[in-house]
């Protein structure tokens, strides 16, 4: 049986990667997973979805997991043996991502999907960047922040995503050699970038 097409999208914060992923899923008739992936993992593991939201794309020690779960440091030691490690959480996400990829064509945003599915013959991986000025403008608009706060948030989230990716993979977040295609969405805009990627993916599909 042919392996379904899977599109893995890595993205800088504020680059429009999420919207591009949504547009690609619509253009290609693929299922779309971003935050939806967390809901799926929560449903399949029985763990509260808000917990996965707090730990999303962050490296985590057991203490960090405890804090994200609402446990105070004072009762941490009594609960240590029952805590999930960051590696356990990542493993759960890996299982769900592989399951999703086996079910049908899909677009997966973030969560190291290009690494997790690296042996998938029908994987196409993309990294989306954008000019800092465009990223800041998008963050200010979406998050309703001033420029200083937007710049701080941009740096914080990009650092978190890079740390998470680099920690759980043997690759480097955003490095071109680890993706099929790297695109700056500032050059064409979000809509036209999605069209470009859809055309690339359709042409690749004919070759795979």
C-alpha positions in Angstrom: 0.0 0.0 0.0 1.4 3.4 -0.9 2.5 5.7 1.9 0.3 8.8 2.2 1.8 12.2 1.4 3.0 14.0 4.5 4.0 17.6 4.6 6.1 18.7 7.6 6.4 22.4 8.2 9.0 24.1 10.4 8.6 27.8 10.9 10.0 30.9 12.6 7.6 32.6 14.9 5.6 35.2 13.0 6.6 33.9 9.6 3.1 32.9 8.7 3.9 29.2 8.7 0.7 28.2 10.4 -1.5 30.0 7.8 0.6 28.6 5.0 0.1 25.2 6.4 -3.7 25.7 6.5 -3.7 27.0 2.9 -1.7 24.0 1.8 -4.1 21.6 3.5 -7.0 23.2 1.7 -5.3 23.3 -1.7 -4.1 19.7 -1.5 -7.0 18.2 0.4 -4.9 17.1 3.3 -5.7 16.9 7.0 -4.2 19.7 9.0 -2.5 19.4 12.4 -1.0 22.1 14.5 -2.6 22.6 17.9 -5.0 19.8 16.7 -2.1 17.4 17.2 -2.0 18.2 20.9 -5.7 17.5 21.2 -5.2 14.2 19.5 -2.3 13.2 21.8 -4.4 14.2 24.8 -7.3 12.1 23.7 -5.2 9.1 22.9 -3.3 9.2 26.2 -6.0 10.4 28.5 -3.8 13.3 29.7 -5.4 16.7 30.1 -5.0 18.7 26.9 -4.1 21.9 28.8 -1.0 20.1 30.1 0.3 19.5 26.5 -0.5 23.1 25.6 1.8 24.3 28.5 4.6 22.0 27.5 4.2 22.5 23.7 7.6 22.6 21.8 9.5 23.2 25.0 12.3 21.1 26.4 11.3 19.9 29.9 13.0 18.4 32.9 10.7 16.5 35.4 10.6 19.7 37.5 9.3 21.7 34.6 6.7 19.0 33.9 5.6 19.2 37.5 5.3 22.9 37.4 3.4 22.8 34.1 1.0 20.4 35.8 0.3 22.8 38.6 2.3 21.0 41.3 4.4 23.2 43.6 8.0 22.5 44.3 7.2 21.7 48.0 5.3 18.5 47.0 7.5 17.7 44.0 9.6 15.0 45.7 6.5 13.0 46.8 5.2 13.0 43.2 8.5 12.4 41.4 8.0 8.8 40.6 4.6 9.5 39.0 5.8 12.3 36.7 6.2 12.0 33.0 9.6 13.0 31.7 10.0 15.3 28.7 11.2 12.3 26.8 8.0 10.4 27.6 5.9 13.3 26.4 7.9 13.5 23.2 7.5 9.8 22.7 3.7 10.1 23.0 3.8 12.9 20.3 6.0 10.7 18.1 3.5 7.8 18.3 0.6 10.1 17.4 2.4 11.8 14.5 3.3 8.4 13.0 -0.2 7.2 13.3 -1.6 10.4 11.7 0.9 10.1 8.8 -0.3 6.5 8.2 -3.9 7.4 8.1 -3.9 9.7 5.0 -2.4 12.8 3.4 -1.6 15.4 6.1 0.1 18.7 6.9 1.9 18.8 10.2 3.2 22.0 11.7 6.2 21.9 14.0 6.8 19.3 16.7 9.9 17.8 14.9 7.6 16.1 12.4 10.3 16.1 9.7 12.6 14.3 12.0 10.0 11.8 13.3 8.9 10.9 9.8 12.4 11.1 8.2 12.1 7.5 7.0 8.7 8.2 5.3 9.3 8.0 1.6 6.4 10.4 0.9 7.6 13.1 3.4 8.1 16.6 2.0 9.7 18.9 4.6 9.6 22.7 4.4 10.9 25.5 6.6 9.3 28.9 6.5 11.2 32.1 7.4 10.3 35.8 6.9 12.0 39.2 7.3 12.1 40.3 10.9 10.1 43.5 10.1 7.2 41.3 8.7 7.4 38.9 11.6 7.2 41.7 14.2 4.3 43.3 12.4 2.4 40.1 12.3 3.1 39.4 16.0 2.0 42.9 17.0 -1.2 42.5 15.1 -2.1 39.0 16.2 -1.0 39.4 19.8 -1.8 43.1 20.2 1.6 44.0 21.5 3.9 47.0 21.1 7.1 46.5 19.1 9.4 46.0 22.1 7.1 43.3 23.6 6.7 41.7 20.2 10.5 41.6 19.7 11.0 40.0 23.1 8.3 37.4 22.4 9.8 36.6 19.0 13.2 35.9 20.5 11.7 33.8 23.3 9.6 31.6 21.1 12.2 31.1 18.4 14.7 30.2 21.1 12.3 27.7 22.7 11.5 26.1 19.3 15.2 25.8 18.4 16.1 24.3 21.8 13.2 21.8 21.6 14.1 20.7 18.1 17.8 20.5 18.6 17.4 18.6 21.9 15.1 15.9 20.5 16.7 15.4 17.1 20.2 15.0 15.7 19.5 18.0 13.4 19.6 21.8 13.6 16.4 23.8 13.6 16.1 25.9 10.5 19.3 24.6 8.9 18.6 24.2 5.1 20.3 20.8 4.8 17.6 19.3 7.0 14.6 20.4 4.8 13.6 19.8 1.2 12.8 23.5 0.8 13.3 26.7 2.8 11.2 29.7 1.8 11.1 33.3 2.9 7.4 34.2 3.0 8.2 37.9 2.8 9.2 37.6 -0.8 5.8 36.5 -2.2 3.5 36.9 0.8 1.6 34.2 2.6 -1.0 33.3 -0.1 1.5 33.2 -3.0 4.0 31.3 -0.9 1.3 28.6 -0.2 0.6 28.5 -4.0 4.4 28.1 -4.7 4.7 25.3 -2.2 1.6 23.5 -3.5 3.0 23.6 -7.0 6.4 22.3 -5.7 4.7 19.5 -3.8 2.5 18.4 -6.7 5.6 18.2 -9.0 7.5 16.3 -6.3 4.6 13.9 -6.0 4.9 13.0 -9.7 8.5 12.1 -9.1 8.1 10.1 -5.9 
